Amino acid sequence: MSTCNLMEAVTKGKYRLGRILVEGGADVNERNQDQLTVLMAACQLETNDCERHRKIKLIQTLLENGANPEDLDKSGKTCLHYTRPKSVDVRNVVFRYLKK
């Protein structure tokens, strides 16, 4: 499958499809035209309480499959800059992978 399908799935909030694509070998370090990685796109997604665990599971799947949390966008921001202000749980997941 095309890696652009992964970026599209993530930006549309299709968490399960995103995980399936990653597990199927999609490029987890894919970038869009703004140089955002799939991980950055996942971190910036706005979610409600019901979807939060799906978002975290997707982010963990990306990180477990080689997404680089230290990649920079064209303005020098990492995925941590893209996390929602109240997304402490998302930041904690990313921090665990920064320490590896």
C-alpha positions as CSV (number, residue, x, y, z in Angstrom):
1,M,0.0,0.0,0.0
2,S,1.1,3.5,-0.6
3,T,2.6,5.4,2.3
4,C,0.4,8.4,1.5
5,N,-2.5,6.3,2.6
6,L,-1.0,6.2,6.1
7,M,-0.8,10.0,6.3
8,E,-4.3,10.3,5.0
9,A,-5.7,7.8,7.5
10,V,-3.9,9.5,10.4
11,T,-5.0,13.0,9.4
12,K,-8.6,11.8,9.1
13,G,-8.5,10.3,12.5
14,K,-8.8,6.7,11.2
15,Y,-6.8,5.2,14.1
16,R,-7.4,1.5,13.4
17,L,-6.7,1.8,9.7
18,G,-3.5,3.7,10.5
19,R,-2.4,0.9,12.8
20,I,-3.2,-1.7,10.1
21,L,-1.2,0.2,7.5
22,V,1.8,0.5,9.9
23,E,1.7,-3.2,10.7
24,G,1.5,-3.9,7.0
25,G,4.8,-2.1,6.4
26,A,3.8,1.5,5.6
27,D,6.6,4.1,6.0
28,V,6.1,5.5,9.5
29,N,8.5,8.4,8.8
30,E,6.4,9.6,5.7
31,R,6.2,13.4,5.4
32,N,3.5,15.6,3.9
33,Q,4.1,18.7,1.8
34,D,4.6,20.7,5.0
35,Q,7.3,18.3,6.1
36,L,5.1,17.0,9.0
37,T,5.7,13.3,9.8
38,V,2.9,10.9,10.4
39,L,3.8,11.0,14.1
40,M,3.4,14.8,14.2
41,A,0.0,14.5,12.4
42,A,-1.1,11.9,15.0
43,C,0.0,14.0,17.9
44,Q,-1.9,17.1,16.8
45,L,-5.2,15.3,16.3
46,E,-8.0,16.6,18.5
47,T,-9.9,13.8,20.2
48,N,-12.6,13.3,22.7
49,D,-12.3,11.1,25.8
50,C,-13.7,8.1,23.9
51,E,-11.1,8.3,21.1
52,R,-8.1,9.2,23.3
53,H,-7.0,5.6,23.9
54,R,-7.2,4.9,20.1
55,K,-5.0,7.9,19.4
56,I,-2.4,6.8,22.1
57,K,-2.5,3.2,20.7
58,L,-1.8,4.6,17.2
59,I,1.1,6.7,18.4
60,Q,2.6,3.8,20.3
61,T,2.3,1.7,17.1
62,L,4.1,4.3,15.1
63,L,6.9,4.6,17.7
64,E,7.2,0.8,18.1
65,N,7.6,0.6,14.3
66,G,10.4,3.1,14.0
67,A,8.7,6.6,13.9
68,N,11.4,9.0,15.0
69,P,10.1,11.4,17.7
70,E,13.1,13.6,17.2
71,D,12.4,14.4,13.5
72,L,11.9,18.1,12.8
73,D,9.4,19.8,10.6
74,K,10.4,22.7,8.3
75,S,10.2,25.2,11.2
76,G,12.3,23.0,13.6
77,K,9.4,21.6,15.7
78,T,9.3,18.0,16.9
79,C,6.1,15.9,17.5
80,L,6.0,17.1,21.1
81,H,5.3,20.6,19.7
82,Y,2.2,19.2,18.0
83,T,0.6,17.6,21.1
84,R,-2.6,19.1,22.3
85,P,-2.2,21.3,25.4
86,K,-4.0,18.9,27.7
87,S,-2.5,15.7,26.2
88,V,-0.1,14.8,29.0
89,D,-0.7,11.1,28.3
90,V,0.4,11.6,24.7
91,R,3.5,13.5,25.7
92,N,4.4,10.8,28.3
93,V,4.2,8.1,25.5
94,V,6.6,10.1,23.3
95,F,8.9,10.8,26.3
96,R,9.3,7.1,26.9
97,Y,10.6,6.6,23.3
98,L,12.9,9.7,23.5
99,K,14.7,8.0,26.3
100,K,15.4,4.7,24.3
